[in-house]
Amino acid sequence: MKTDIKKIEDSSVEISVILPKKELEKYREDVEKEAIKNIKIDGFREGHVPKEKALKEISPMKILEEMAQRAISDSYLDILEKTKVKAIGHPEIMITKIAEDNDLEFKLITAVMPEIKLGDYKKIAKKEMLKDEVIEVSDKDLDDAITNIRKMRAQQKMHENLKDGEVAKSWNEIEEKDLPKLDDEFVKTVGKFKDVNDFKEKITENLKEEKKAKLLEKRRIAIIDGILDDKNTKFEVPKMMVDYEIDKMMYEFEGNISMTGMKFDDYLKSINKTREDYKKEWYEQGLKRAKMQLLLNHIASEEKIEVSEDEINEEVSKILEQYKDQKNIDENNVRAYVSQVLTHQKVFEFLEKQK
């Protein structure tokens, strides 16, 4: 494998790679096997079409492109190790030459870790963690939570008893008289509760845990903001990282809209906006998210905070099992994602101990 590196703007590099054809050919057998599984030809059962006949139904270039994608994915870490590039985020991949019986040529454009100077992050974290905040569940908090549970049960019952042409009351239209009586019998239908008192105690415990989680999130945001706002914190953010964070936000947003049953393009037309409008609006948020990634990665490096292979493997296995029915799940991408999430979690835990 031959590589060549060229520095480009915004703390990024372009790596040109020539992968020998013999390395590419290692993927042919598996790719062809997978490709012919669903080929249907009259006179043969699906999955039992002779290989020679099945391959005639598939574009040779399609086979070659899939081989290339797998080869690039598997060689990525080797390329970074060979070139000593400290890549961050996800690379842009451009295949520049692909043909039968030829070496594969492609380019990777990736952001690299910029020079980072941070303020006294331990001191900033300690100051935030020493703030005294009492976690309390008020009577109103408990009453509101119980009312919401009773409303959900009331609405569920209304839907079950609807007759043709009838419309159930909306959430805000449900009144006290519509709600099920709060008694021992009712709470036992909600969950494993002995009686109303047990129900209230456990709801209070859940609310307290929710408040603890929100406080922790609030403190983490305050710590990050404190470090970023410190006059001694200085570093450049690669544009690729900002673009990647904005693209993630767009993907999440599209997913939320699609869950309502509306096509995203139709939604954009209804509000007279474009994807580019949103990307511009989200720039500052994407920039901050990218800064946070760099900041946490730097602290992890400085403090030698690492995640064990066993921890990573455990989480990767869970994710792959959860999405086992989805095609094109790249284990290397999952592993990189898990490694980053777990590392950042450990960095936050380190900062939270600075009391």
C-alpha positions as CSV (number, residue, x, y, z in Angstrom):
1,M,0.0,0.0,0.0
2,K,1.4,3.4,-1.1
3,T,0.3,6.6,0.6
4,D,1.0,10.3,0.1
5,I,-0.1,13.1,2.4
6,K,-0.9,16.7,1.6
7,K,-1.9,19.4,4.1
8,I,-5.0,21.4,3.2
9,E,-6.8,24.2,5.0
10,D,-8.9,24.1,8.2
11,S,-6.6,21.6,10.1
12,S,-7.2,18.8,7.5
13,V,-5.1,16.5,5.4
14,E,-5.6,14.7,2.1
15,I,-4.2,11.2,2.0
16,S,-3.8,9.6,-1.4
17,V,-3.7,5.8,-1.3
18,I,-2.9,3.1,-3.8
19,L,-4.1,-0.3,-2.6
20,P,-2.6,-3.3,-4.5
21,K,-5.1,-5.3,-6.5
22,K,-4.3,-8.5,-4.6
23,E,-5.5,-6.8,-1.4
24,L,-8.7,-5.8,-3.2
25,E,-9.3,-9.3,-4.5
26,K,-9.4,-10.7,-1.0
27,Y,-13.0,-9.4,-0.8
28,R,-14.3,-10.8,-4.0
29,E,-15.5,-14.2,-2.8
30,D,-17.6,-12.8,0.1
31,V,-19.0,-9.9,-1.9
32,E,-20.1,-12.2,-4.7
33,K,-21.6,-14.7,-2.3
34,E,-23.7,-12.0,-0.7
35,A,-24.7,-10.4,-4.0
36,I,-26.1,-13.6,-5.5
37,K,-28.2,-14.6,-2.5
38,N,-31.3,-12.8,-3.7
39,I,-30.9,-13.3,-7.4
40,K,-34.0,-14.9,-9.0
41,I,-33.9,-16.8,-12.3
42,D,-36.7,-18.9,-13.6
43,G,-36.1,-22.6,-13.1
44,F,-34.0,-22.1,-9.9
45,R,-34.9,-21.6,-6.3
46,E,-33.9,-18.3,-4.7
47,G,-30.5,-18.7,-3.2
48,H,-29.7,-21.8,-5.4
49,V,-28.9,-20.1,-8.7
50,P,-25.5,-21.3,-10.0
51,K,-22.8,-18.7,-9.4
52,E,-21.9,-18.3,-13.1
53,K,-25.5,-17.6,-14.0
54,A,-26.2,-15.3,-11.0
55,L,-23.2,-13.2,-11.7
56,K,-24.4,-12.5,-15.2
57,E,-27.3,-10.7,-13.6
58,I,-25.1,-8.4,-11.5
59,S,-23.1,-5.4,-12.7
60,P,-19.4,-6.3,-12.4
61,M,-18.8,-2.7,-11.4
62,K,-21.3,-3.0,-8.5
63,I,-19.3,-6.0,-7.2
64,L,-16.0,-4.1,-7.6
65,E,-17.4,-1.0,-5.8
66,E,-18.6,-3.1,-2.8
67,M,-15.1,-4.7,-2.7
68,A,-13.6,-1.3,-2.7
69,Q,-15.8,0.0,0.1
70,R,-14.9,-3.0,2.3
71,A,-11.2,-2.7,1.5
72,I,-11.1,1.0,2.3
73,S,-13.0,0.5,5.6
74,D,-10.7,-2.3,6.7
75,S,-7.5,-0.5,5.7
76,Y,-8.4,2.9,7.3
77,L,-6.7,2.3,10.6
78,D,-3.7,0.9,8.9
79,I,-3.5,4.0,6.7
80,L,-3.6,6.2,9.8
81,E,-0.9,4.2,11.5
82,K,1.3,4.2,8.5
83,T,1.0,7.9,7.9
84,K,1.1,8.9,11.6
85,V,-2.0,11.0,11.0
86,K,-4.0,11.8,14.2
87,A,-7.4,11.8,12.5
88,I,-10.6,13.0,14.2
89,G,-14.2,12.6,13.0
90,H,-15.2,10.8,9.9
91,P,-13.2,11.1,6.7
92,E,-14.4,12.0,3.2
93,I,-13.7,9.2,0.8
94,M,-13.2,9.7,-3.0
95,I,-12.3,6.7,-5.2
96,T,-10.1,8.1,-8.0
97,K,-9.4,4.9,-9.9
98,I,-11.3,1.6,-9.9
99,A,-11.2,-1.1,-12.6
100,E,-10.9,-4.8,-13.0
101,D,-7.4,-6.2,-12.6
102,N,-6.1,-2.9,-11.4
103,D,-4.9,-1.4,-8.2
104,L,-7.5,0.6,-6.3
105,E,-6.7,4.3,-5.9
106,F,-8.6,6.6,-3.5
107,K,-8.2,9.7,-1.4
108,L,-9.1,10.3,2.2
109,I,-9.7,13.8,3.4
110,T,-9.8,14.0,7.2
111,A,-9.6,16.5,10.0
112,V,-6.6,16.2,12.2
113,M,-6.1,17.1,15.8
114,P,-5.1,20.8,16.0
115,E,-2.8,22.3,18.6
116,I,-4.9,22.7,21.7
117,K,-4.3,24.9,24.7
118,L,-6.8,24.8,27.6
119,G,-7.3,26.8,30.7
120,D,-7.0,25.1,34.1
121,Y,-9.9,22.6,33.4
122,K,-9.5,20.9,36.8
123,K,-9.9,24.2,38.7
124,I,-12.9,25.1,36.5
125,A,-14.5,21.7,37.1
126,K,-13.9,21.9,40.8
127,K,-15.5,25.3,41.1
128,E,-18.6,24.0,39.4
129,M,-18.8,20.8,41.3
130,L,-18.5,22.7,44.7
131,K,-21.7,24.6,44.0
132,D,-24.3,23.5,46.5
133,E,-27.6,22.6,44.9
134,V,-30.3,20.8,46.9
135,I,-32.4,18.2,45.0
136,E,-36.0,18.3,46.2
137,V,-39.2,16.9,44.9
138,S,-42.1,19.3,45.8
139,D,-45.7,18.3,46.4
140,K,-46.5,20.0,43.0
141,D,-43.9,17.9,41.2
142,L,-45.5,14.7,42.6
143,D,-49.0,15.9,42.0
144,D,-48.2,16.8,38.4
145,A,-46.5,13.5,37.7
146,I,-49.4,11.5,39.1
147,T,-51.9,13.6,37.2
148,N,-50.0,12.9,34.0
149,I,-50.1,9.1,34.7
150,R,-53.9,9.3,35.3
151,K,-54.4,11.4,32.1
152,M,-52.5,8.8,30.0
153,R,-54.6,6.0,31.4
154,A,-57.8,8.1,30.8
155,Q,-56.8,8.8,27.3
156,Q,-56.0,5.2,26.6
157,K,-59.4,4.1,27.9
158,M,-61.1,6.7,25.7
159,H,-59.4,5.4,22.6
160,E,-60.4,1.9,23.5
161,N,-64.0,2.8,23.8
162,L,-64.4,5.1,20.8
163,K,-67.3,4.4,18.5
164,D,-67.3,5.1,14.8
165,G,-67.2,8.8,14.1
166,E,-66.2,9.8,17.6
167,V,-63.0,11.7,18.5
168,A,-61.3,11.3,21.8
169,K,-60.6,14.4,24.0
170,S,-57.2,16.0,23.5
171,W,-54.7,16.0,26.4
172,N,-55.7,19.6,27.4
173,E,-59.4,18.8,27.3
174,I,-59.2,16.0,29.8
175,E,-60.7,17.1,33.1
176,E,-60.5,15.8,36.7
177,K,-63.9,14.1,36.3
178,D,-62.4,12.1,33.4
179,L,-59.5,10.7,35.4
180,P,-59.5,7.3,37.1
181,K,-59.7,7.4,40.9
182,L,-56.3,7.4,42.7
183,D,-56.7,4.3,44.9
184,D,-54.9,1.1,45.7
185,E,-56.7,-0.7,42.9
186,F,-55.7,1.8,40.3
187,V,-52.0,1.9,41.2
188,K,-51.8,-1.9,41.0
189,T,-52.8,-1.6,37.3
190,V,-50.0,0.9,36.7
191,G,-47.2,-1.2,38.0
192,K,-45.9,-3.3,40.9
193,F,-47.1,-1.1,43.7
194,K,-48.6,-2.3,47.0
195,D,-50.8,0.7,47.6
196,V,-51.1,4.4,47.0
197,N,-48.4,5.3,49.5
198,D,-46.0,2.9,47.9
199,F,-46.9,4.3,44.5
200,K,-46.2,7.9,45.7
201,E,-42.9,6.9,47.3
202,K,-41.6,5.2,44.2
203,I,-42.8,8.1,41.9
204,T,-40.9,10.5,44.2
205,E,-37.8,8.4,44.0
206,N,-38.0,8.4,40.2
207,L,-38.5,12.1,40.1
208,K,-35.5,12.6,42.3
209,E,-33.4,10.5,40.0
210,E,-34.6,12.5,37.0
211,K,-33.6,15.7,38.8
212,K,-30.2,14.3,39.7
213,A,-29.6,13.4,36.0
214,K,-30.7,16.9,34.9
215,L,-28.4,18.5,37.5
216,L,-25.5,16.4,36.3
217,E,-26.2,17.4,32.7
218,K,-26.4,21.0,33.7
219,R,-23.1,20.8,35.5
220,R,-21.4,19.1,32.6
221,I,-22.5,21.8,30.3
222,A,-21.3,24.5,32.7
223,I,-17.9,22.8,33.0
224,I,-17.5,22.7,29.2
225,D,-18.7,26.3,28.9
226,G,-16.3,27.4,31.6
227,I,-13.3,25.8,29.9
228,L,-14.3,27.1,26.4
229,D,-14.8,30.6,27.8
230,D,-11.5,30.7,29.7
231,K,-9.1,33.2,28.2
232,N,-6.3,30.6,28.2
233,T,-8.3,28.2,26.0
234,K,-7.2,28.5,22.4
235,F,-7.5,26.1,19.4
236,E,-8.7,26.0,15.9
237,V,-11.7,23.9,14.9
238,P,-11.5,21.9,11.6
239,K,-14.4,22.9,9.3
240,M,-15.0,19.2,8.5
241,M,-15.8,18.6,12.2
242,V,-18.3,21.4,12.2
243,D,-19.9,20.2,9.0
244,Y,-20.1,16.7,10.4
245,E,-21.9,17.8,13.6
246,I,-24.4,19.9,11.6
247,D,-25.0,16.9,9.3
248,K,-25.7,14.8,12.4
249,M,-28.2,17.4,13.7
250,M,-29.9,17.4,10.3
251,Y,-30.1,13.6,10.2
252,E,-31.7,13.6,13.7
253,F,-34.1,16.3,12.7
254,E,-35.2,14.5,9.6
255,G,-35.8,11.3,11.7
256,N,-38.0,13.2,14.1
257,I,-40.1,14.7,11.3
258,S,-40.5,11.3,9.6
259,M,-41.8,9.8,12.8
260,T,-44.8,12.2,12.5
261,G,-45.6,10.5,9.2
262,M,-44.6,13.6,7.1
263,K,-41.9,13.6,4.4
264,F,-39.1,15.9,5.3
265,D,-39.1,17.7,1.9
266,D,-42.8,18.3,2.3
267,Y,-42.2,19.7,5.8
268,L,-39.5,22.1,4.4
269,K,-42.0,23.3,1.7
270,S,-44.7,23.9,4.3
271,I,-42.4,26.3,6.3
272,N,-40.7,27.7,3.2
273,K,-37.2,26.7,4.3
274,T,-34.3,24.6,2.8
275,R,-31.7,22.3,4.3
276,E,-29.2,25.0,3.7
277,D,-31.3,27.5,5.8
278,Y,-31.1,25.1,8.7
279,K,-27.4,24.4,8.3
280,K,-26.8,28.2,8.5
281,E,-29.0,28.5,11.6
282,W,-27.3,25.6,13.3
283,Y,-23.7,26.7,12.6
284,E,-22.9,28.0,16.0
285,Q,-24.4,24.9,17.7
286,G,-22.4,22.7,15.4
287,L,-19.3,24.7,16.1
288,K,-19.8,24.3,19.9
289,R,-20.4,20.5,19.6
290,A,-17.2,20.2,17.6
291,K,-15.3,22.2,20.2
292,M,-16.6,20.0,22.9
293,Q,-15.4,16.9,21.0
294,L,-11.9,18.3,20.7
295,L,-11.8,19.5,24.3
296,L,-12.8,16.1,25.7
297,N,-10.4,14.2,23.4
298,H,-7.5,16.5,24.5
299,I,-8.3,16.0,28.2
300,A,-8.4,12.3,27.7
301,S,-5.0,12.4,26.1
302,E,-3.5,14.7,28.7
303,E,-4.9,12.6,31.6
304,K,-4.2,9.2,29.9
305,I,-7.9,8.3,30.2
306,E,-8.6,5.2,28.2
307,V,-11.4,2.6,27.7
308,S,-10.6,-1.1,27.8
309,E,-11.1,-3.3,24.8
310,D,-13.5,-5.4,27.0
311,E,-15.7,-2.3,27.7
312,I,-15.7,-1.4,24.0
313,N,-16.5,-5.0,22.9
314,E,-19.4,-5.3,25.3
315,E,-21.1,-2.1,24.0
316,V,-20.3,-2.9,20.3
317,S,-21.9,-6.4,20.7
318,K,-25.1,-4.8,22.2
319,I,-25.4,-2.3,19.3
320,L,-24.7,-4.9,16.6
321,E,-27.3,-7.2,18.2
322,Q,-29.9,-4.3,18.4
323,Y,-29.4,-3.5,14.7
324,K,-28.7,-7.0,13.4
325,D,-31.5,-6.8,10.9
326,Q,-30.2,-3.6,9.3
327,K,-27.9,-3.8,6.3
328,N,-24.6,-1.9,5.8
329,I,-23.8,-1.6,9.6
330,D,-20.1,-1.0,9.6
331,E,-18.5,-2.6,12.7
332,N,-15.5,-0.3,12.5
333,N,-17.7,2.8,12.6
334,V,-19.7,1.4,15.5
335,R,-16.4,0.6,17.4
336,A,-15.1,4.2,16.8
337,Y,-18.4,5.6,18.0
338,V,-18.5,3.5,21.1
339,S,-14.9,4.2,21.9
340,Q,-15.5,8.0,21.7
341,V,-18.7,7.9,23.8
342,L,-17.2,5.8,26.5
343,T,-14.0,7.9,26.6
344,H,-16.0,11.1,26.9
345,Q,-18.0,9.6,29.7
346,K,-14.8,8.8,31.6
347,V,-13.5,12.3,31.0
348,F,-16.7,13.8,32.5
349,E,-16.4,11.4,35.5
350,F,-12.8,12.5,36.0
351,L,-13.8,16.2,35.9
352,E,-16.6,15.6,38.3
353,K,-14.2,14.2,40.9
354,Q,-12.4,17.5,41.1
355,K,-13.9,18.5,44.5
